Amino acid sequence: MSDKSVSGASLAYDLVSEIELARTLFDQLRAGSRTELGVTRASYGTGEQMAHDLMSSVGRQLGLEQRIDAAGNLYLTLPGRDRSLPAIMTGSHLDSVPEGGNYDGAAGVVAGMAMLARWHRADRQPARDITVMGVRAEELSWFPAPYIGSRSAFGLLEAEALDNCRRPDTGKTLAVHMAEGGFDPERIRRGEKQLNPGAIECYLELHIEQGPVLVQEAIPVGIVTGIRGNLRYKHAHVSGRYAHAGAEPRKSRNDALLAGVEFVSRLEQLWIDYEARGLDLVCTVGQFHTDAKVHAMTKIPGELWFTIDIRSEDNALLLEIDRVLRRFAEEIGNRRGVTIDLGKFTNALPGPIAPVHHQRLRRLATELDLNFMPMASGGGHDAAVFGISGVPTAMIFIRNDHGSHNPNEAMDMADFALGLKLLVAAVEDIDRTAPVANLA
């Protein structure tokens, strides 16, 4: 690597060889993790490890510095001229849901590697370090704890998660899987930071959109305004009274199911009202069921269980909704003679997007004549952990047909090329802002 600086002059945006590298990496990822319907890269499993090994191999070919932290996260770094400057970071996760698609998460790591390949090809050295991170265990499908890899990197993973979270296909704990992978769960248990937020200039994550908005709007690129946080009620329960379906009059019934139906209907109307006011909100009841051991066609349901997932960019709004829902529960319960217990909720904070980098992406997209739109991220991402940890963060979305978390993810490489172009432009733009005095 020569000692030349990119400061003062942007590289030409010829990305043909980088797109070919990306296409090859996507093909290799698919071939190495193909299962019956899609791809399966289990967290701390063979598929995820294959993906990390592949990126590590490419990193060696590009002459990148490599580091694997105590949780198994992979860092591939192109050294800058002044290594005391905070580094630019990009990347994403390399695990997938069972029988998932090939691009969720992986697109961000592949984009980062293609970008570093571009610097290598041009024999140029940045002013500051540029690091691609391959994050471990982002998907909740394998262990019931969010953002395991990125939270471990910032010393935020709860110690009890290491022993209480078990992978359903193996029955082994997270700690055991980490140790079997050659990593050090005890350092994670102690809350030892693997990353210093103060040493990171920014974190930029490219990711496929996991919903249909870009497809519906016929726009290839999204620039994320914020990463929605959530309220999750995992054990909501309605307790009424079982009774005979034919003998019990309507007025004396304590029907748990109809109470639950009314509650969910009120939730939907609340969503509609907030949406009409221009507020960011999405609501989902993912489970809604009676007890299969005792329910029957001729019984009035005496119990009901359900879950709620509510998401917004505004955490104050989420907490306000909790208060409203508990009023609904009390009102409906009193009127119908049932008890609606929402139970405790978990509250994942929204992931902040740094205005300076959001505006940078919008400016550069305009200069590059890209067709883009600003949009909220409905799904959670490792970028949220970076943002919450104080790292200035931004995200680029790529149009992706058929949604995510399924084998039919259909990101077009032409769209990926546009997202990569924007990522490259942003990194070069940030790198040119490095203090001149430090480049002497």
C-alpha positions as CSV (number, residue, x, y, z in Angstrom):
1,M,0.0,0.0,0.0
2,S,1.5,3.3,-1.0
3,D,1.6,6.4,1.2
4,K,-0.7,8.4,-1.0
5,S,-3.7,10.3,0.4
6,V,-7.1,10.7,-1.1
7,S,-7.5,14.1,0.5
8,G,-8.5,16.8,-2.0
9,A,-9.6,14.5,-4.8
10,S,-12.3,11.9,-5.1
11,L,-11.7,8.7,-7.0
12,A,-13.6,8.2,-10.2
13,Y,-16.8,6.2,-9.6
14,D,-15.9,3.2,-11.8
15,L,-17.3,0.3,-9.7
16,V,-17.4,-2.5,-12.4
17,S,-14.7,-4.7,-10.8
18,E,-16.2,-4.0,-7.3
19,I,-19.6,-5.1,-8.4
20,E,-18.2,-8.3,-9.9
21,L,-16.4,-9.0,-6.5
22,A,-19.7,-8.4,-4.7
23,R,-21.5,-10.8,-7.1
24,T,-18.9,-13.4,-6.5
25,L,-19.1,-13.0,-2.7
26,F,-22.9,-13.3,-2.8
27,D,-22.7,-16.5,-4.9
28,Q,-20.1,-18.0,-2.5
29,L,-22.2,-17.1,0.5
30,R,-25.3,-18.8,-1.0
31,A,-23.3,-21.8,-2.1
32,G,-21.8,-22.2,1.4
33,S,-25.1,-21.9,3.3
34,R,-27.8,-23.2,1.0
35,T,-30.4,-25.3,2.7
36,E,-33.7,-26.9,1.6
37,L,-35.5,-23.6,0.8
38,G,-33.1,-20.7,1.2
39,V,-29.9,-20.1,3.2
40,T,-29.2,-20.8,6.9
41,R,-26.3,-19.2,8.6
42,A,-27.0,-20.0,12.3
43,S,-25.5,-17.6,14.9
44,Y,-22.3,-19.2,16.2
45,G,-22.9,-22.0,13.7
46,T,-21.2,-23.4,10.6
47,G,-23.0,-21.1,8.1
48,E,-22.1,-17.9,10.0
49,Q,-18.5,-19.1,10.5
50,M,-18.3,-19.9,6.7
51,A,-19.3,-16.3,6.0
52,H,-16.7,-14.9,8.4
53,D,-14.0,-17.1,7.0
54,L,-14.9,-16.0,3.5
55,M,-14.6,-12.3,4.4
56,S,-11.4,-13.0,6.3
57,S,-10.0,-14.6,3.2
58,V,-10.9,-11.7,1.0
59,G,-9.3,-9.4,3.7
60,R,-6.0,-11.3,3.4
61,Q,-6.1,-10.9,-0.4
62,L,-6.5,-7.1,0.1
63,G,-3.8,-6.9,2.7
64,L,-6.2,-5.7,5.4
65,E,-5.4,-5.8,9.1
66,Q,-7.7,-8.4,10.9
67,R,-9.0,-8.7,14.4
68,I,-11.5,-11.0,16.0
69,D,-12.9,-9.9,19.3
70,A,-14.0,-11.9,22.4
71,A,-17.5,-12.3,21.0
72,G,-16.2,-13.4,17.5
73,N,-16.9,-10.2,15.7
74,L,-14.6,-9.7,12.7
75,Y,-12.8,-6.4,12.0
76,L,-11.1,-5.9,8.7
77,T,-9.1,-2.6,8.5
78,L,-7.5,-0.6,5.8
79,P,-4.9,1.5,7.8
80,G,-5.0,5.2,7.4
81,R,-2.1,7.7,7.3
82,D,-2.9,9.0,10.7
83,R,-4.0,6.1,12.9
84,S,-4.7,8.4,15.8
85,L,-7.8,9.7,14.1
86,P,-11.2,8.0,14.8
87,A,-11.9,5.3,12.3
88,I,-14.7,5.2,9.7
89,M,-16.6,1.9,10.2
90,T,-19.1,0.1,8.1
91,G,-20.5,-3.5,8.0
92,S,-23.4,-5.5,9.2
93,H,-24.2,-9.1,10.4
94,L,-23.5,-12.3,8.6
95,D,-26.0,-14.7,10.3
96,S,-29.4,-15.4,8.8
97,V,-32.7,-16.7,10.0
98,P,-33.4,-20.3,9.3
99,E,-34.2,-20.8,5.6
100,G,-33.7,-17.1,5.0
101,G,-32.5,-15.0,2.1
102,N,-29.0,-14.3,1.0
103,Y,-28.8,-10.6,1.4
104,D,-30.2,-9.6,4.8
105,G,-27.1,-8.4,6.7
106,A,-24.6,-9.8,4.3
107,A,-25.2,-7.0,1.8
108,G,-23.7,-4.5,4.2
109,V,-20.5,-6.6,4.8
110,V,-20.1,-7.3,1.0
111,A,-20.5,-3.6,0.3
112,G,-17.8,-2.8,2.8
113,M,-15.4,-5.3,1.3
114,A,-16.1,-4.1,-2.2
115,M,-15.4,-0.5,-1.1
116,L,-12.0,-1.5,0.5
117,A,-11.2,-3.5,-2.7
118,R,-11.7,-0.2,-4.6
119,W,-9.1,1.6,-2.4
120,H,-6.7,-1.4,-2.8
121,R,-7.2,-1.4,-6.6
122,A,-6.5,2.3,-6.8
123,D,-3.4,1.9,-4.6
124,R,-4.7,4.8,-2.4
125,Q,-4.4,5.2,1.3
126,P,-7.1,7.0,3.3
127,A,-6.4,9.7,5.9
128,R,-7.8,7.6,8.7
129,D,-8.5,3.9,9.2
130,I,-11.5,2.4,7.5
131,T,-12.9,-0.8,9.1
132,V,-15.5,-3.3,7.9
133,M,-17.1,-5.2,10.7
134,G,-18.7,-8.6,10.3
135,V,-21.1,-8.7,13.3
136,R,-22.1,-11.9,15.0
137,A,-25.5,-13.1,16.0
138,E,-27.9,-10.3,15.1
139,E,-30.9,-12.5,14.4
140,L,-33.2,-13.4,17.3
141,S,-34.1,-16.7,15.7
142,W,-31.1,-18.5,17.3
143,F,-30.8,-16.9,20.8
144,P,-33.6,-14.9,22.5
145,A,-31.4,-11.8,23.0
146,P,-31.2,-8.8,20.5
147,Y,-28.0,-7.6,18.9
148,I,-25.7,-10.1,20.6
149,G,-22.6,-9.3,18.6
150,S,-22.8,-5.5,18.5
151,R,-23.9,-5.3,22.1
152,S,-21.1,-7.5,23.2
153,A,-18.7,-5.2,21.3
154,F,-19.8,-2.3,23.4
155,G,-19.9,-4.2,26.7
156,L,-23.7,-4.0,26.8
157,L,-24.8,-7.7,26.7
158,E,-26.3,-8.8,29.9
159,A,-24.2,-11.5,31.7
160,E,-27.2,-13.7,32.3
161,A,-27.8,-13.9,28.5
162,L,-24.7,-16.0,28.2
163,D,-26.2,-18.7,30.4
164,N,-30.0,-18.3,29.9
165,C,-30.1,-18.1,26.1
166,R,-30.0,-21.4,24.4
167,R,-30.0,-22.2,20.7
168,P,-33.2,-24.2,20.0
169,D,-31.6,-26.6,17.5
170,T,-28.6,-27.5,19.8
171,G,-29.9,-26.8,23.3
172,K,-26.5,-25.3,24.1
173,T,-26.1,-21.9,25.8
174,L,-24.7,-18.8,24.2
175,A,-21.6,-19.1,26.4
176,V,-21.0,-22.6,25.2
177,H,-21.4,-21.7,21.6
178,M,-19.0,-18.8,22.0
179,A,-16.4,-20.9,23.7
180,E,-16.8,-23.7,21.1
181,G,-16.1,-21.1,18.4
182,G,-12.8,-20.3,20.1
183,F,-14.0,-17.0,21.6
184,D,-14.0,-15.7,25.2
185,P,-17.4,-15.5,26.8
186,E,-15.9,-14.6,30.2
187,R,-14.6,-11.3,28.8
188,I,-18.1,-10.6,27.6
189,R,-19.6,-11.6,30.9
190,R,-17.4,-9.0,32.6
191,G,-18.7,-6.3,30.3
192,E,-15.3,-5.7,28.7
193,K,-15.6,-3.3,25.8
194,Q,-14.3,-4.6,22.5
195,L,-14.9,-1.2,20.8
196,N,-14.3,2.3,22.1
197,P,-17.0,4.7,20.8
198,G,-14.6,7.6,21.0
199,A,-12.3,5.9,18.5
200,I,-15.0,5.7,15.9
201,E,-15.7,8.7,13.6
202,C,-19.0,7.2,12.4
203,Y,-20.7,3.9,11.5
204,L,-22.4,3.6,8.1
205,E,-24.5,0.5,7.5
206,L,-25.9,-0.5,4.1
207,H,-28.8,-3.0,4.4
208,I,-31.6,-4.3,2.2
209,E,-35.0,-2.8,3.0
210,Q,-37.0,-5.5,4.8
211,G,-40.4,-4.1,3.8
212,P,-42.1,-3.2,0.5
213,V,-41.8,0.6,0.6
214,L,-39.0,1.1,-2.0
215,V,-40.5,-1.5,-4.3
216,Q,-44.0,0.1,-4.0
217,E,-42.5,3.6,-4.7
218,A,-40.2,2.3,-7.5
219,I,-37.2,3.9,-5.8
220,P,-33.9,1.9,-5.5
221,V,-32.3,3.6,-2.5
222,G,-33.6,4.7,0.9
223,I,-31.8,7.0,3.3
224,V,-32.8,6.1,6.9
225,T,-34.2,8.8,9.1
226,G,-34.3,6.7,12.3
227,I,-34.3,3.1,13.5
228,R,-37.6,2.3,15.2
229,G,-37.5,1.2,18.8
230,N,-40.1,-1.1,20.2
231,L,-42.4,-2.0,23.0
232,R,-42.9,-5.8,23.2
233,Y,-45.5,-7.5,25.3
234,K,-44.6,-11.2,25.3
235,H,-47.1,-12.5,27.8
236,A,-50.4,-10.5,27.6
237,H,-53.2,-12.6,29.1
238,V,-57.0,-12.3,29.3
239,S,-58.7,-14.2,32.2
240,G,-62.4,-14.6,32.0
241,R,-64.7,-17.6,32.7
242,Y,-65.4,-20.8,30.8
243,A,-69.0,-21.5,30.2
244,H,-71.4,-23.4,28.0
245,A,-71.7,-22.0,24.5
246,G,-75.5,-22.6,24.3
247,A,-76.7,-22.1,27.9
248,E,-74.9,-18.8,28.8
249,P,-76.7,-15.6,27.8
250,R,-74.6,-12.8,26.2
251,K,-75.0,-10.4,29.1
252,S,-73.6,-12.8,31.7
253,R,-70.7,-14.0,29.7
254,N,-67.1,-13.3,30.7
255,D,-65.7,-14.1,27.3
256,A,-61.9,-13.8,27.3
257,L,-61.6,-14.0,23.5
258,L,-64.1,-11.3,22.7
259,A,-62.5,-9.1,25.2
260,G,-59.2,-9.7,23.5
261,V,-60.7,-9.0,20.1
262,E,-62.1,-5.7,21.3
263,F,-58.7,-4.7,22.8
264,V,-56.9,-5.5,19.6
265,S,-59.5,-3.5,17.6
266,R,-59.0,-0.5,19.9
267,L,-55.2,-0.9,19.3
268,E,-55.8,-0.8,15.6
269,Q,-58.0,2.3,15.8
270,L,-55.3,4.0,18.0
271,W,-52.8,3.2,15.3
272,I,-55.0,4.7,12.6
273,D,-55.5,7.9,14.7
274,Y,-51.8,8.3,15.3
275,E,-51.0,7.7,11.7
276,A,-53.5,10.3,10.6
277,R,-51.6,12.8,12.8
278,G,-48.4,12.1,10.9
279,L,-46.8,10.1,13.8
280,D,-44.4,7.3,13.1
281,L,-46.0,4.0,14.4
282,V,-46.5,0.4,13.5
283,C,-48.3,-2.2,15.5
284,T,-48.5,-6.0,15.3
285,V,-50.3,-8.7,17.2
286,G,-48.1,-11.7,16.3
287,Q,-49.8,-14.4,18.5
288,F,-53.4,-14.6,19.6
289,H,-54.7,-17.9,21.0
290,T,-56.8,-19.8,23.5
291,D,-55.6,-22.9,25.4
292,A,-55.6,-25.9,23.0
293,K,-55.8,-28.3,25.9
294,V,-59.2,-27.0,27.1
295,H,-60.8,-25.0,24.4
296,A,-63.6,-26.4,22.3
297,M,-66.3,-25.3,19.8
298,T,-68.9,-25.5,22.4
299,K,-67.0,-23.6,25.2
300,I,-67.0,-19.9,25.8
301,P,-63.2,-19.2,26.1
302,G,-62.1,-18.4,29.6
303,E,-58.5,-17.6,28.8
304,L,-56.6,-15.9,26.0
305,W,-52.9,-15.2,25.4
306,F,-51.5,-12.7,22.9
307,T,-48.3,-10.7,22.0
308,I,-47.9,-7.1,20.9
309,D,-45.0,-5.5,19.0
310,I,-45.3,-1.7,18.7
311,R,-42.5,0.3,17.0
312,S,-41.8,4.0,16.5
313,E,-38.8,6.3,16.0
314,D,-40.2,8.2,19.1
315,N,-39.7,6.4,22.4
316,A,-41.8,9.0,24.3
317,L,-44.6,8.0,21.9
318,L,-44.1,4.4,22.7
319,L,-44.3,5.0,26.5
320,E,-47.4,7.1,26.0
321,I,-49.1,4.2,24.1
322,D,-48.3,1.9,27.0
323,R,-50.3,4.2,29.3
324,V,-53.2,4.3,26.8
325,L,-53.3,0.6,26.3
326,R,-53.4,-0.1,30.0
327,R,-56.4,2.3,30.3
328,F,-58.0,0.3,27.4
329,A,-57.4,-2.9,29.3
330,E,-58.9,-1.7,32.5
331,E,-62.0,-0.2,30.7
332,I,-62.7,-3.3,28.6
333,G,-62.0,-5.7,31.5
334,N,-64.4,-3.9,33.9
335,R,-67.2,-3.8,31.3
336,R,-66.8,-7.4,30.2
337,G,-66.0,-8.9,33.6
338,V,-62.5,-10.1,32.7
339,T,-59.0,-9.2,33.6
340,I,-56.6,-8.0,30.8
341,D,-53.1,-8.2,32.1
342,L,-50.5,-6.9,29.6
343,G,-47.7,-7.9,31.9
344,K,-44.3,-6.4,31.7
345,F,-42.9,-5.0,28.4
346,T,-39.5,-4.8,27.0
347,N,-38.4,-1.4,25.5
348,A,-35.7,-1.3,22.9
349,L,-34.8,2.3,22.4
350,P,-34.9,3.8,18.9
351,G,-31.6,4.0,17.1
352,P,-30.6,7.6,16.5
353,I,-29.4,8.6,13.1
354,A,-26.8,11.4,13.2
355,P,-28.2,14.5,11.3
356,V,-24.8,15.4,9.9
357,H,-24.4,12.0,8.2
358,H,-28.1,11.8,7.1
359,Q,-27.8,15.1,5.4
360,R,-24.5,14.1,3.9
361,L,-26.0,11.0,2.3
362,R,-28.9,13.1,1.0
363,R,-26.6,15.7,-0.5
364,L,-24.3,13.1,-2.1
365,A,-27.3,11.1,-3.4
366,T,-28.5,14.3,-5.1
367,E,-25.1,15.1,-6.5
368,L,-24.8,11.5,-7.9
369,D,-28.3,11.9,-9.4
370,L,-29.6,8.8,-7.4
371,N,-33.3,8.2,-7.1
372,F,-33.8,8.0,-3.3
373,M,-36.2,8.7,-0.5
374,P,-35.9,9.3,3.2
375,M,-37.6,6.6,5.3
376,A,-37.7,5.1,8.8
377,S,-36.3,1.7,9.4
378,G,-39.0,-0.6,10.7
379,G,-36.6,-3.4,11.5
380,G,-33.9,-3.3,14.1
381,H,-30.2,-3.2,13.1
382,D,-26.8,-3.3,14.6
383,A,-26.6,0.4,13.6
384,A,-29.0,1.1,16.5
385,V,-26.5,-0.2,19.0
386,F,-23.8,2.0,17.5
387,G,-26.1,5.0,17.7
388,I,-27.2,4.4,21.2
389,S,-23.6,3.9,22.2
390,G,-22.8,7.4,21.1
391,V,-21.3,6.7,17.6
392,P,-22.6,9.0,14.9
393,T,-24.5,6.6,12.7
394,A,-26.3,6.5,9.3
395,M,-27.9,3.9,7.1
396,I,-28.5,3.2,3.4
397,F,-31.4,1.0,2.3
398,I,-31.4,-1.0,-0.9
399,R,-34.7,-1.9,-2.6
400,N,-35.4,-5.6,-2.1
401,D,-38.5,-7.4,-3.5
402,H,-40.5,-10.1,-1.6
403,G,-39.5,-8.7,1.9
404,S,-36.9,-10.3,4.1
405,H,-36.4,-13.2,6.4
406,N,-37.5,-15.6,3.7
407,P,-35.8,-17.4,0.8
408,N,-37.3,-15.1,-1.8
409,E,-35.3,-12.0,-1.1
410,A,-34.6,-10.4,-4.4
411,M,-32.2,-7.5,-4.3
412,D,-31.1,-6.5,-7.8
413,M,-27.4,-6.0,-8.3
414,A,-28.1,-2.8,-10.2
415,D,-29.7,-1.4,-7.1
416,F,-26.9,-2.7,-4.9
417,A,-24.5,-0.8,-7.2
418,L,-26.3,2.4,-6.5
419,G,-26.2,1.9,-2.8
420,L,-22.5,1.0,-3.0
421,K,-21.8,4.2,-5.0
422,L,-23.4,6.2,-2.2
423,L,-21.5,4.4,0.5
424,V,-18.2,5.0,-1.3
425,A,-19.0,8.6,-1.9
426,A,-19.9,9.1,1.8
427,V,-16.7,7.4,3.1
428,E,-14.5,9.5,0.7
429,D,-16.3,12.6,1.7
430,I,-15.8,12.0,5.4
431,D,-12.2,11.0,4.9
432,R,-11.5,14.3,3.2
433,T,-12.5,16.1,6.3
434,A,-9.6,14.6,8.3
435,P,-7.6,17.4,10.0
436,V,-4.9,18.5,7.5
437,A,-2.4,18.9,10.4
438,N,-2.5,15.2,11.1
439,L,-1.6,14.3,7.5
440,A,1.8,15.9,7.5
